[in-house]
Amino acid sequence: MALRPYLGYAFLLALVLWKIKLTKKRIFLFAILYFFALFIANYMGILERLTEYRSGFEEIKGGSTLGLDFSNPVMFIPNFILSTLGQLFGLYITNPLAIILLLIETFPFFMMLKYVIKNIKMADSFIRFLLIFFVIYGSVWLIGNDNLGTAVRLRMYNYFAIYISFFYILNLKKQQGIK
């Protein structure tokens, strides 16, 4: 936690919340509640350190930023969604390398994420921990980061959580003889 506190806090918070049972309906409900909680937290200024840090990327004019303004509370959720699409899913194409990353990174990640959600009934405590970590950790860096190059490095922990969940569920299904 001393090196990357956001990673450590996401891990600890996931350890606290891993008992939450997940179903497709609950995931949808939790997503709505989570967006509402993020909106309220931003409106109350709880996320101010993250949004100020994010604005620093614009000031250094690195050229590889999304340029989203998180200071407007009304636009917080739309900007968060755009940040997720651009940084986590890599849907902000700036050069040919971004297209390659989209094909070799994002496409497999998206297919695995879809599979995990489709098979959420197989989620045990380990999978629930990984998915909760995925959401918490992703939220922190998606709000606090605005550099597309850094996003490639930061999203790896999110990708690993889904990769592990995917292969874990595949293995569980194989052991149980389920296709």
Order of alpha helices (4+ residues) and beta strands (2+ residues): alpha-alpha-alpha-alpha-alpha-alpha-alpha-alpha
